[in-house]
Amino acid sequence: MHPHQQNKPQDILCDCSGTTKTKIRQLIQQGSDTLDKISRATGACSGCGACDYELMQFLTAEQTRLSQPPQDAS
């Protein structure tokens, strides 16, 4: 992402650290498979804690999505 590009509000998952869904997807694809690993890499869930549940839900959904075989576009 270009440093001057603004994140869309709906992409931000953690307001305290500014962590985005896009960043979390990248980390998951690179092997970060736990809330702790994502938190250490981004600072998410280390502030007020308001994003803990949403981040865990997002992590689970992304892991499920990535474990599914690609759908045929026919």
C-alpha positions as CSV (number, residue, x, y, z in Angstrom):
1,M,0.0,0.0,0.0
2,H,1.3,3.4,-0.9
3,P,2.2,5.4,2.3
4,H,0.0,8.3,1.4
5,Q,-3.0,6.2,0.5
6,Q,-5.8,6.4,3.1
7,N,-7.3,3.2,4.5
8,K,-11.0,2.8,4.1
9,P,-12.8,2.9,7.4
10,Q,-14.4,-0.5,6.8
11,D,-10.9,-2.0,6.3
12,I,-9.6,-1.0,9.7
13,L,-10.1,-3.7,12.2
14,C,-8.2,-2.2,15.1
15,D,-8.5,1.5,15.7
16,C,-5.7,1.6,18.3
17,S,-3.0,0.3,16.0
18,G,-4.7,1.1,12.7
19,T,-4.4,-2.6,11.7
20,T,-6.4,-3.4,8.6
21,K,-8.1,-6.5,7.3
22,T,-5.8,-6.3,4.3
23,K,-2.7,-6.5,6.6
24,I,-4.2,-9.4,8.5
25,R,-4.9,-11.3,5.3
26,Q,-1.3,-10.8,4.3
27,L,-0.1,-12.1,7.7
28,I,-2.3,-15.1,7.5
29,Q,-1.1,-15.9,4.0
30,Q,2.5,-15.7,5.4
31,G,1.7,-18.2,8.2
32,S,0.4,-16.1,11.1
33,D,-2.3,-18.5,12.3
34,T,-3.1,-17.3,15.8
35,L,-4.4,-14.1,17.4
36,D,-1.2,-13.8,19.4
37,K,1.0,-13.9,16.2
38,I,-1.1,-11.3,14.5
39,S,-1.1,-9.1,17.7
40,R,2.7,-9.3,18.0
41,A,3.1,-8.4,14.3
42,T,0.6,-5.5,14.2
43,G,-0.1,-4.3,17.8
44,A,-3.8,-5.2,17.3
45,C,-5.5,-6.4,20.5
46,S,-2.8,-4.8,22.7
47,G,-4.6,-1.5,23.4
48,C,-8.2,-1.2,24.6
49,G,-9.2,-4.8,23.6
50,A,-12.3,-3.7,21.7
51,C,-11.2,-5.5,18.5
52,D,-10.4,-8.9,20.1
53,Y,-13.6,-10.6,19.2
54,E,-13.9,-9.1,15.7
55,L,-10.2,-10.0,14.9
56,M,-10.7,-13.5,16.1
57,Q,-13.9,-13.9,14.0
58,F,-12.0,-12.4,11.0
59,L,-9.0,-14.7,11.5
60,T,-11.3,-17.8,11.7
61,A,-13.3,-16.7,8.6
62,E,-10.1,-16.1,6.6
63,Q,-8.6,-19.5,7.6
64,T,-11.8,-21.2,6.6
65,R,-11.8,-19.3,3.3
66,L,-8.2,-20.2,2.5
67,S,-8.8,-23.9,3.4
68,Q,-11.6,-24.2,0.8
69,P,-10.7,-25.5,-2.6
70,P,-11.0,-22.8,-5.3
71,Q,-14.5,-22.7,-6.9
72,D,-14.7,-23.4,-10.6
73,A,-15.9,-20.3,-12.5
74,S,-18.0,-22.3,-15.0
